Amino acid sequence: MARRGGGCYIDVMALSPESSRPDQRRRRFRPIPVRMLVPNIITLLALCAGLTAIRLAIEGRLELALAAIVFAAVLDGIDGRVARLIKGQSKFGAELDSLADFVNFGVAPGLILYFWQLNELKNVGWIAAMVYAISGGLRLARFNATMDDPNKPPFAANFFTGVPAPLGALCVLLPMYLSFIGFGVLPVIVTALYTLLIAFLMVSRLPVFSGKMVGTRVSPEMVLPAFVLVILFIAILISYPWQLLTVGSLMYLFSLPVGWMAYREQERRYLAANAAAAAPAEVSEPNPPYSASGSEPSDDRPPRLN
């Protein structure tokens, strides 16, 4: 407050909280590194593929719809690794990835199956598709909630809890793969029950291999063979997509008991190691009540009166 001409006035700028922090606006709108944008762009491309798959399914172009889901799954496997490689992880990117996965691997596969065959069951088919989509959302929510759980044992980082959403989407479309390779269309009730089975596996507590046990480095002598294997896989996927997806889905489903047994074995070893580490403290012998000479131990009690 200051006086001027017998009156007084208040310096509003001096009392403004922003005046004490002149760099506030510049800090709020600071430039974002390009490396933070690249993983989000890949995630948005995957989301576009999932939305396009829904449109293609409505138009009856089911083979292209499945190809869009596979493309979205490939992009989903790339974005996280690219983010870690270029150190572009962010909380925004993690939330965007979860929302994109719900659309791409929860909503889109359920709608594709409904437009393809489940609509023959009318309301029952719609319920099966809806349960699958909701299970995908619950699976992703649980993953986000338990991602930073400090109570997890060390070996649990190598396992997922329940079938991941991208692999669940690729597996739930197995009846369509079989029809495209000439195996025939399964009865609609079988397709509905199979859809509910995959939905249950996604929200279950079943330990599933996460793939993180595979090393992130390649030895020099394996670089060229690795390139050849990747090119061979892409060539087979382009030439025989439905056969490869059928074999891959069946192999993955049959590997689920193996993952469960591996988890139980590692859990048994972990508990045994903890028990062995705690055993010496529990087995330690107490001090003898009397000394070796047979005299009573000294204490602070006064001598007994005669």
N, C-alpha and C positions, 0 to 999 in steps of 0.2 A: 504494500500500500504506500502511496506517495502523495504529497500535497502539491497542489498547483492552483494559484490564484485564490487562496483561502479555502479551497475545497480539497477533496481527496479522490483518488481513483485507484483502482486495483489493476495491477499488471497481470492480465489473464495469461499471457505467454509465460510469465515466470512461474505461475502455479500449474501450468499444464504438465501432466506426467510425461508427455512426449518430449518436452523441452529438455528434460534431464537425460534423455537417451536419444541423441540426434541420429544415431546410426540404426535405429530400430527398423525403419522401413527398408533400408538397404539390406539388413540381415534377413528380413522376412522374405524378400524377393531375390535372394542370392541365386546366381546361376546354378543349374543342376548339371552335373557331369554327364557326358554322353553315355558313359559306361553304365549309368543307372537307368537309362532309357532302353537300352538294347534288350534286356530280358523282358521288359514289359511289352515291347513291340512284338516279340515272339509270342508272348501269352495272348495278346490281342489277335494275332493271326490265327492262333489255335481257336480262339473264341469265334472268329469269323467262320472257320471251317465247321465248327459244331452247329452254328446257326444255319449255315448253308446246307448241312446234312438234313436238318429238319425240313427245310423248304424242298429239297430234292425228294424226301420221303413223301411229302404231301403230293408232289407232282407225279409220284409213281416211279421215279428213276432211282430204284433201290440200290443198284450196284454203285452208282456214283455217290449215293448217300453213305454207304459203307466205306467207300474210299475216302470220303471226307472225314469220317470218324477215325480211320487209321492215320490219316495225315495229322489230325489233331492230337492223337496219341504220340506220334513221333515228335511233334513240336513240344508237347508237354514234357517229354523226356529230355528235351534239349535245353529248355529255358532255365531250369534250375542249375544244370551243370555250367551253362554259359555264365550265369550270375555268379556262381562260386569261382569260376575261372578268372573272370575280369573284376572280381570283387564288387559286383553291382547289386548285392542283396539289399533289400529294403523292406520295411513293414508294409508299405503300400503294395509292393510287388507280391508279397506273400498273400495278402488279402485278395488281390486281383487274381492270382493263380487259383485260389480256392473257389472263387465265384465262377471262373471260367471252367474249372473241372466239374462243377455241379451241372453246368449247362451242357458241356461236351460229353460227359460220361455218365450223367444221371438222367437229365431230361431227354436229350437227343436219342440215345439208344432205346429208352422206353417208348418214345413216340414212333420210332422206326418200326419196332416190333408190333406196336398197335396198328399202324397203318398197313403193315404187311400181312399179319395173320390174326393177332389177338382181337381185332374188331369183330371177328366171327362170334366171339363169346359175349359181345356187347358189354354190359356192365362188369361182368366178371373179368373180361379181358382188360378193360380199362383199369380196374382195381389192381390187377397184376402189374401193369405198366406203371401205375402211380406208386405202388409199394416199392418197386425197384428204384424209381426216381427219388423217393423220399429216403430210401436206404442209402443211396449215394450221398445225399446231403448230410445225413447223420454220420456217415463214415468220415466225411471231410471235417465236420465239426469236431468229432472226437479226436481226429488227428491233430487239429490245431490246438485243442485244449490240452492234450497230453504231450505235445512236442517237446516242451521244456520241463518235463516232470523230473525233479531231482531224485526221486525215490526209485527210479529205474535201475536195475542192475546193469553193469557195463556191457554184458553180452546182448542185452535187449536192443542195442542200437543196430544190430544186424537183422532185425525182424520187424515186420509190420504187424499191427493188431488187426486182423481181418484182411480180406482181399482188397488191395488198393483199387480206387475208382477206375483208373485207366484200364487195368487188366480185367477188372470186372466187366467193363463195357465191351472189351474185345471178346471175352468169354461168353457173355450173355447173347451175343449175336451168332453163336455157333449153329443154331437151327437154320439160319439163313445161309451160312457157308455151305452146309450140307446140301441144301436145295440147289445152290448154284453149281455144285460139282456133279449133279445128277443123282445124288443119293435118294432124293425124294423129299417131299414135304412131310414133316412129322405131324401127327395129330395135334390139333390146336390145344387140347388139354395138356399134352406133354410139353408143348412150348410154354404154356402158362406156368406149369409146375416147375419147369427148369428155370424160368425167369425168377420165380419166388425163391428157388434154391440159391441162385447167385446173389439175390438180395440178402438172404440170410447169411451167406458167407461174408458179405461185405460188412455187416454190422456185428458179426460174431467176434469172440475173443480168440479166434484161432491164430496162433503164431504163423506168420508167412515170411519166407525169405524176402529180404528187401533188396538184394543185389548189391548192397554196400560192401559185402565181403569181397567182391571182386576188386582187385587192385586198381588203383588209379594211374599207375605207371606201367609202361610196356618196355620190356628189355629190348636192347638194340637189335638182337637177332630175330625178334618177333614182330618188328615194325612192318616189313613187307608182307609176311603172311597175314597180319591183321588187316592190312589194306585189301588184300585179295579176298579174305573172308567177308569183309563189309561189302565189297563190290558184288561178290557172289550172292550174298543175301539180298541185296537190292535187286539184282537181276531176277532172282527166283520170285521175289515179291511182285515184281512187275509182270513176269511171264505167267506165274501160277499163283495168283494172290489168294484165291479161296482155298486151294489145297494147303498152302503154307499156313494160313490162318487156322484151318481146321486142325492140322497136326500140332501147331503151337498151342492152341486152346486146350486140346486133349492132354498134351504133355504137362501143361501148367496145372490142370485140375488134378492129374494123377500125382503131381509132385507135392501137393498140399499135405498129405500124411507124412511125407519125408521131412518137410519143414517143421511140423509139429513134433516129430520124434527128435529132431536135432535140437529144438528149443528145450525139450524136457531133459535131454542129456546134458546140455550146457547148464541148465538150472540145477540139476543134481550135483554137478561138479562144483558149481558156485557155492551151494549150500554146504557141501562137504568141506570145501576149503575154509569157509567161515567157521564151521564147527571145529575144525582142527586148529584154527588160529585162536579160538576162545577156550580150547580145552586146557592148556597149561595153567591158566589163571584159576580154573575151577578145581584142578586136581592138586594144587599146592597144599602140602601138609601143614596143619596148624602147629604153633609152638608147643613144645611139651609142657605139661602143667608143673613138672618138678625138674630141678636141675639134675645133672648127672651125679653129684655128690649126695643127693638125697635130702639136702636141706630145703626148707621151705623157701619159696621165692620171697624176696624182700618187697615190702609194700609200704605205704604211708600210714598204716594203722598204728596207733600207739601200743606200747608193750602191755601185755596182760598183767593185771595186778594179782599178786599172790594173796 
